[in-house]
């Protein structure tokens, strides 16, 4: 874990009811060196598309992925989810092949994505002042396809994806890699995330982090949890 600088202060918690100011420019924006945005669930409403693509690919090999399993692991890579399912089921499956099928499924529906406008507006405003990056544990092909389909690529000078580090979120590797590429110190980076794994990864990297779920708006496409 990267040591946090003495000045490190996480974003204050809020009740998620919109009474916070997390959707506005940070008060110390002039002290920041770079801003890093997660992709899935942060800039775009993509969890339902990703879930359906993965679940369908897994089902072809006898693996059942329910919505609770997926939602509890948002931020992990498809390969990590498939591997965990196979281990639980005591099955040997071609993880890379299943993951590739899932990506085909997801790419086929990429135009179903919807942007989270409050987050995108904030990125646009921050981009006038600071270097921006997308930092996602997702596959390079699908993240770039989504950025192109949503016409967002030009806002970000750097796009980091799951292929750029040996370990995905909640490990800090992807965020540390992004900071180095941007020439920024971890303590000078602000991260916008939506998942516990992503928030943990940013904090482990020694970065400030804001949970966008308090201001991004409703996410109607998110898969529903199983009823107990």
C-alpha positions in Angstrom: 0.0 0.0 0.0 1.3 3.5 -0.8 1.7 5.7 2.2 -0.7 8.6 2.3 0.9 12.1 2.5 0.2 14.0 5.7 -2.2 16.4 3.9 -4.4 13.5 2.6 -8.0 14.1 3.4 -10.7 11.7 2.0 -13.9 13.3 0.7 -16.3 13.8 3.7 -19.1 11.2 3.9 -22.6 12.2 3.0 -26.1 10.7 3.3 -26.5 10.3 -0.5 -29.6 12.6 -0.6 -27.9 15.3 -2.6 -27.2 17.7 0.2 -23.4 17.5 -0.3 -21.3 19.5 -2.7 -19.4 16.5 -4.2 -20.8 17.3 -7.6 -19.2 20.7 -7.8 -15.6 21.8 -8.3 -13.4 20.8 -5.3 -12.6 23.7 -3.1 -8.9 23.1 -3.5 -9.0 22.4 -7.2 -5.9 24.7 -7.8 -3.8 22.4 -5.6 -4.7 19.2 -7.6 -2.3 17.8 -10.2 -4.7 15.4 -12.0 -8.3 13.9 -11.8 -9.0 10.3 -12.5 -12.5 9.0 -13.4 -13.7 5.4 -13.2 -15.7 4.4 -16.3 -18.5 1.8 -15.5 -21.1 3.3 -13.2 -19.2 6.6 -12.8 -19.2 8.2 -16.2 -21.8 5.9 -17.7 -24.7 3.7 -16.7 -23.3 0.4 -17.9 -23.7 -2.2 -15.1 -26.8 -3.9 -16.6 -25.2 -4.2 -20.0 -22.0 -5.7 -18.5 -24.0 -8.0 -16.2 -26.1 -9.4 -19.0 -23.0 -9.8 -21.3 -21.1 -11.7 -18.6 -24.0 -13.8 -17.4 -24.9 -14.9 -20.9 -21.3 -15.9 -21.7 -21.0 -17.8 -18.4 -24.2 -19.7 -18.9 -22.8 -21.3 -22.1 -20.3 -23.1 -19.8 -22.6 -24.0 -17.0 -21.8 -21.1 -14.7 -24.6 -19.2 -13.1 -24.0 -15.5 -12.4 -26.8 -13.9 -10.4 -27.2 -10.2 -10.0 -26.1 -10.2 -6.3 -22.8 -11.9 -7.2 -22.1 -9.3 -9.9 -23.2 -6.2 -7.9 -21.1 -7.3 -4.9 -18.0 -7.3 -7.1 -18.4 -4.2 -9.2 -14.9 -3.0 -10.0 -13.5 -6.5 -10.5 -12.6 -7.7 -14.0 -14.7 -10.1 -16.0 -11.9 -12.7 -15.8 -11.8 -12.4 -12.0 -15.5 -13.0 -11.8 -15.5 -16.0 -14.1 -12.6 -17.5 -12.2 -14.3 -17.1 -8.9 -17.6 -18.7 -10.3 -15.7 -21.6 -11.7 -13.8 -22.2 -8.5 -17.1 -22.1 -6.5 -18.7 -24.6 -9.0 -15.5 -26.8 -9.0 -15.4 -26.5 -12.8 -12.5 -26.1 -15.2 -13.5 -23.6 -17.8 -11.6 -21.5 -20.5 -11.7 -18.2 -18.7 -10.2 -16.2 -21.5 -12.6 -17.6 -24.0 -15.6 -16.9 -21.8 -14.4 -13.4 -21.1 -13.9 -12.8 -24.9 -17.5 -13.9 -25.5 -18.7 -11.6 -22.8 -16.9 -8.7 -24.5 -18.5 -9.5 -27.8 -21.9 -9.4 -26.1 -21.1 -6.1 -24.4 -19.7 -4.5 -27.6 -22.9 -5.5 -29.4 -24.9 -3.4 -27.0 -22.5 -0.5 -26.5 -25.0 2.1 -27.8 -27.3 1.2 -25.0 -25.0 3.0 -22.6 -26.2 6.2 -21.0 -23.9 8.9 -19.6 -24.3 10.2 -16.1 -24.7 13.8 -17.0 -23.7 15.3 -13.6 -20.4 13.4 -13.6 -19.7 14.2 -17.3 -20.4 17.9 -16.7 -18.0 17.9 -13.8 -15.4 16.2 -16.0 -15.8 18.8 -18.7 -15.3 21.6 -16.1 -12.3 20.0 -14.5 -10.8 19.2 -17.9 -10.5 23.0 -18.5 -8.1 23.2 -15.6 -6.4 19.8 -15.1 -5.2 16.6 -16.9 -8.0 14.0 -16.8 -7.8 10.2 -17.1 -10.2 7.3 -17.3 -9.0 4.5 -15.0 -11.0 1.3 -15.5 -10.5 -2.3 -14.6 -12.5 -3.2 -17.8 -11.1 -4.4 -21.1 -9.4 -1.9 -23.3 -11.6 -2.7 -26.3 -14.9 -2.2 -24.5 -13.9 0.9 -22.6 -12.6 2.6 -25.8 -15.7 1.5 -27.7 -17.9 3.1 -25.0 -15.9 6.3 -25.0 -16.3 6.6 -28.7 -20.0 5.7 -28.7 -20.7 8.3 -26.0 -18.4 10.9 -27.7 -16.3 11.4 -24.6 -12.8 10.3 -25.6 -11.6 13.9 -26.3 -12.1 14.9 -22.7 -9.4 12.5 -21.4 -5.7 12.7 -22.1 -5.2 9.2 -20.8 -7.2 6.0 -20.7 -6.0 3.2 -18.4 -7.7 -0.2 -18.6 -7.4 -3.6 -17.0 -4.6 -4.7 -19.4 -2.3 -2.0 -18.0 -1.7 -3.6 -14.6 -1.3 -7.1 -13.2 -3.9 -6.5 -10.5 -7.2 -4.8 -10.8 -9.3 -3.0 -8.2 -9.4 -3.1 -5.2 -5.6 -3.2 -5.6 -4.0 0.3 -6.3 -2.0 -0.7 -9.3 -4.2 0.9 -12.0 -4.4 4.3 -10.2 -0.6 4.3 -9.5 0.1 3.5 -13.2 -2.2 6.4 -14.3 -0.5 8.9 -11.9 2.9 7.9 -13.2 1.8 8.3 -16.8 0.4 11.8 -16.0 3.5 12.8 -14.1 1.4 13.4 -10.9 2.0 12.5 -7.3 -0.7 10.1 -5.9 -1.4 12.7 -3.2 -2.1 15.3 -5.9 -4.7 13.1 -7.6 -8.5 13.2 -7.0 -10.5 10.1 -8.0 -14.2 9.8 -8.8 -15.6 6.3 -8.3 -18.8 4.4 -7.7 -17.8 1.0 -6.3 -16.4 -0.1 -3.0 -13.5 -1.9 -4.8 -12.7 1.2 -6.8 -12.8 3.4 -3.7 -10.6 1.0 -1.8 -8.1 1.0 -4.7 -7.9 4.8 -4.9 -7.4 5.0 -1.1 -4.7 2.3 -1.2 -2.9 4.4 -3.8 -2.9 7.3 -1.4 -5.4 9.4 -3.5 -8.4 11.4 -2.5 -11.6 9.8 -3.6 -15.2 10.9 -4.1 -18.1 8.4 -4.3 -20.2 9.7 -7.2 -23.3 7.8 -6.1 -24.4 10.8 -4.0 -24.7 13.1 -7.1 -24.6 11.1 -10.3 -28.4 10.6 -10.4 -30.5 7.5 -10.5 -29.2 4.5 -12.4 -32.4 2.8 -13.7 -30.5 0.2 -15.7 -28.7 -1.3 -12.8 -29.5 -5.0 -12.4 -31.9 -5.6 -9.5 -30.7 -7.6 -6.5 -32.2 -11.0 -5.9 -35.2 -11.0 -3.5 -34.6 -12.9 -0.3 
